[in-house]
Amino acid sequence: MIGIDIIAISRVEKFIKKFEKRALDRFLNEREQELAKKVESIAGFWASKEAVSKALKCGIGKDLSFADIEIFKDRRGAPYLKFSSEAIERFNIVDSSLSISHDGGFAIAVVVVSTATNKI
């Protein structure tokens, strides 16, 4: 399944200015906050988690929280996803792929999630 999300970087910047660290704590864990220091990266992480929820056809809420999705970077700096054991079990996740980009004031993320049944 494929999910995509785009967000205006200025929207994330306003959110952070208004709520400061509480804004980041809402959707990023401490390790993710260390990885995403620039507002462009933070916006990309937001778009990534939203794209996951779209790929899984559930949105962020009861069945999937921001905490169920964790973003890492490999040794070359490429982003990748890890899921909570609850999310893996609930959605039968077996693999995923993530691409993030930002330009022209927007951040965009595309996610591909493979499940054991390929049906959600």
Summary of the structure (lengths in Angstrom):
residues: 120
radius of gyration: 13.7
end to end distance: 9.0
largest distance: 42.2
contacts: 354
relative contact order: 0.23
helix: 42%
strand: 32%
